[in-house]
């Protein structure tokens, strides 16, 4: 009888089950190999002799997108991490592949390079680095000149919208106007949705430019401040200051909607804004040299404030309290300790409020001014006299309108009008129609004149730390001189004041010269003292080291003294930034210090910005070390006035009618206003490339339906 044919099931079982000889082992139950070696020992031997997989640097040549992280011992795909929204976040090369099952293997790289998500990320990266090399850009270059002109007009119009603080709905009307004027714009992208998409692409290009500039900078400092927008959302504005082509520039990083207004919440928002422009913790430890904040306790708290958290992350960070805020706080300190100044300031605000909120009173005031043949100066709102420079303008407005204002108030008080007008006019006259008030008004113009000039200088974006103390000292000397000489405005008062009359106005009270002089002297001494206290930190190391070592306007003229000058200050700077400067770098800087002083001392007639900017642009090899110290000094921000201007723009853009403006849209609008060039210098080509490559949806370059002639032109 023939043997039964084995079935498929029996064949599989015989393959999987061990043979009879394999089942027969030693008494210990451990199977043996034909050579007599036990399988247990064999596995142990394999574990000790197996190959340890690692990253091979030749892979980065074949796959130029892979990066090896030496600290964490993993390799990852750089384009995928740069565009996480496009990437496959479950991929090992997105998370970081190491010595695991799917780790250091060439197959992992090979399969990842073919994935659709990786291809999208690499195309997006190419669009950023070289927009003209992308497939869509090549298509665009084949477009007709008419289509290119059309999209340039559309993007220019879209750029005009945020620059002029207009809503997106105005874009359609502007397009209609251009069509009426014969401008060919096509039939697509003429609505507010098209405008928003164009603006988002423009802002994306501006952000990439900011990233590239910061990436090239050696050092930067952070500027941050908070404010509430029209939707009652706490916004933290974060800016970055760095040196670009020898000039200190300040760029907007991002506006962040802070979840919690605590120091931790604010600091988290700052870090989020920095990460949006590709500043990671490693960059901060090597490049971050300062942080500039206002005086709020959440920012300046020594134990748990934002400045404490920033220094905990980067110990070398220099914390600077905004100098404009410090100056304003010093003047507020003077007001607190000068009762008459408080009374004068209240009267000034009452006058401005009395006329600002009443068109009728302003009309009457202009009528009296016309009768007197006087040119009236507008009384602004209360919010316009917050800064010293604005307060000086308010004082000059009152001095210019003083006679007209008094006559108008007297007319209201004597007319017997019903209501509050008559009583208010009498109350104001009681305070302002006195010799003491009028003389004090002219003294205050002299008092605020020098301080307002320094306040305006402090608001400049290119203000340098080394220029701060000399400018402040000059202003304080001018202030002190008022104790011994009569100011120009006070001289004008004495010319107009005769026998109790001021410009034919009969003023009340008597002129007590002694009490007035004592009041003025006390105010001047108080202002100098409080300013000195508020700015005391900047007059001590390490800040004073920069001012003394690099402030060449105060260097000694004698060569022998110059040789010895500034050595300890420069050493102090290098010691503070010991994480940046190694011992070898410190020695190189100190060797360059003397020839650097001799070189710079020949250019005393030029400003610090001109001298150091030229050196940083040229980068002489013999001063390569010392110029790092110069760049740190120029990267330090001393004022957050630019951030305040940003909030003013934010309040215009996100007003009571646009409270639902999304955060990303707000950031795009702010990026155009803060980081964008003037309208006449804007070039739309890069933004058009970005919109074609990275935007969502289908692109209608030549319209929804192409005519035969158009198709031939675009083939």
Residue, then its C-alpha position, 0 to 999 in steps of 0.5 A: x500500500x502506498x504511503x499517504x501523501x503528507x498534507x500541508x498542515x503536517x508539513x508545516x508542523x514538521x518544520x516548526x517542531x524540533x527534530x528528535x535529536x534536537x529534543x534529546x538534550x543533556x540531563x540539564x535540559x539545555x539543547x546543544x549545537x552540533x559542535x557541543x556548545x549550548x544555546x544559552x552560552x551561544x546567546x550570551x556570546x552573541x550579546x557580547x560580540x554583536x555589532x553596536x550600531x551608530x550613526x555614520x557620517x557618510x549618511x549625511x553626505x548621501x542624505x543631506x537632510x539628516x542631522x545627528x544630535x551628539x548630545x541626545x545620540x539620535x539622528x533626525x530629519x531637519x526639514x520635517x522638524x522645521x515644518x511639523x504641520x506637514x511632517x509625519x510626526x509618528x516617523x522615527x526620524x521626526x522624533x529622533x532615531x537612535x540605537x533602537x530597532x528602527x534606529x541607526x539603519x540606512x533602510x530607515x533613511x531610505x524609506x523616510x526619503x521616499x515618504x510623501x510627508x518628507x517630500x512635502x517638507x523638503x519642497x517647503x524648505x526649498x521654497x524658503x531657501x531658494x524660492x525661484x528653484x521650486x517647481x511652482x516658481x519655474x511655472x511662474x517664470x513661464x507665466x506671461x508678463x501680464x499675469x506677473x504684473x497682475x499678481x504684483x498689483x494684487x500683492x502690493x494692494x494687500x501690503x497697503x492694507x495693514x500698512x495703512x491700518x485698514x480692514x481686509x474689507x477695504x481690499x475689494x474696494x481698492x481693487x474695484x477702484x484700480x479696475x475702474x482706472x484701467x488696471x488689469x487685475x483679473x477676476x480672481x482674488x479680489x475679495x477679503x479672503x484673497x487679501x488675507x492669504x496674500x498678507x499671510x504669505x507676505x508675513x511668512x516671507x518677512x519672518x523667514x528674513x528675520x530668522x535668517x538675520x538672527x541666525x547670522x547674528x552672534x548675540x541678541x537681547x530680548x525686549x518684552x512688555x504686556x498689554x491688554x487688547x480690545x478683546x480683553x486678551x493679555x498680549x505679550x509682545x516680544x522683540x529681539x535686538x541684534x546687530x545686522x550689517x553693523x547697525x543695531x536693529x529691533x525685530x518683532x518675534x511674535x505677539x503671544x496671547x498669555x494664558x496666565x499673567x504670572x511670571x511663569x505665564x509671561x516667561x512661557x509666552x516669551x519662550x514661545x515667541x522666541x521659538x517661533x523665529x527658531x531661537x532654541x534653548x541652545x541658541x539662547x545659552x550662546x547668544x542671549x546677552x540681555x533682556x529689557x523689561x518695564x518695571x512691573x513686579x511680575x517682570x522685575x521680581x528678584x526671586x520669581x519674576x521674569x528676569x529671575x527666570x531668564x537669568x536662571x536659564x541663561x546666567x549671563x543675561x543682563x537685565x535692564x529696566x527700560x530707561x524711559x520708564x525709569x525717567x518717567x518714574x523719577x519725575x513721578x517721584x518728584x511730583x509725590x514730594x512737591x505738593x504744588x507740582x501735583x496741584x499744577x499738574x491736576x489743573x493742567x489736566x482739568x484744562x485739557x479735559x475741559x476743552x478736549x471733550x467739548x466741541x462747543x467750547x473749542x469753537x468759542x475758544x477759536x472765535x476769541x482767538x480770531x478776535x485777538x488775532x492769535x493762532x490757537x494750538x489744539x488741546x490734546x487728550x489726556x493720553x497724549x501728555x503721558x511721556x515727558x516730550x508730550x508733556x512739554x508740548x502740552x505746557x507749550x500749548x497752554x502757554x501759547x493759548x494762555x491769554x485766550x483761555x483766560x478770556x474764554x473762562x472769564x466769559x463763561x464764568x460771568x455769563x451766568x450759564x446754567x449747569x456745570x460750565x460756570x462752576x468749572x470755569x470759576x474753579x479753573x480760573x481760581x487755580x490758573x489766573x495767578x502770578x504763581x501759576x503763570x510763572x511756574x508754567x514758564x519755569x516748567x517749560x524750562x524744566x521739562x525742556x532738557x528732560x524731554x530731549x533726553x526722553x526723545x533720545x532714549x526712545x531711539x531704536x539705535x540707542x547704545x548703552x555707552x551713550x546713555x550715561x553721557x547723555x543723561x549727565x549732559x541733561x542733568x547739568x543743564x537742569x542744574x544750571x537752572x538753579x543759577x541762571x534764568x531759563x529762556x522761557x522764564x525770561x520770556x515771562x519776565x518780559x511779558x509781566x509788568x506790575x501784576x499784569x501779564x499780556x494785559x491780563x490782571x493776575x491775582x496774588x503777589x510775586x514772592x521771589x524767595x518762595x518761588x526760587x526755593x520751590x524751583x531749587x527743591x524741584x531741581x535737586x529732587x529730580x537730579x537725586x531721583x534720577x540718580x537713584x533710578x539709574x544707579x544700577x546702570x552706573x555700576x558694573x557690569x553696565x558701567x564697564x561697557x560705558x567706561x571701556x567702550x565710551x571713547x568720548x570720555x577716554x583720556x587724551x594723554x597716551x600714557x593714561x590711555x595705555x592703562x585705561x579701561x583694563x579692569x573694566x574690560x576684564x570685568x566684561x569678559x568675566x561676566x560673559x565667561x560662558x561665551x569667552x574661553x580663557x584663550x579668547x580672553x587673552x586674545x581680547x586683552x592683547x587686542x585692547x591697547x591697539x584697539x584703543x589707539x585706533x579708535x581714539x583717532x575717531x573721537x569726533x564721530x559718534x559711537x554708532x558710526x565708529x563701531x558700526x564701521x568696524x563691525x562691517x569691516x571686521x578687521x582681523x586684528x580686532x576680531x576678539x574685541x569686536x565680539x565685546x563691541x557687538x555684545x554692547x550694541x546688541x544690548x537694548x536699553x529701552x522698550x519704546x519700540x514695544x510701546x509703539x507696537x502696542x499703539x499699532x496693535x490697538x489701531x489694528x485690533x480695535x473695537x470693531x475687530x475684536x475677533x481678529x485671530x492671533x495668527x492674523x494679528x501677528x501677520x499684520x504686526x509683522x508687516x507694520x513692524x518688520x516690513x519695509x516702507x510701501x515704496x520699497x516693498x517687493x512682492x516677488x518673494x511673497x508671490x513665490x511663497x503663496x504659489x508654493x506653500x499656500x493651500x488650495x488651487x492656484x488660478x494663475x490665469x483665471x478659472x477658464x483659459x481662452x485659447x490665446x491665453x493657453x498658448x501664451x502660458x504653454 
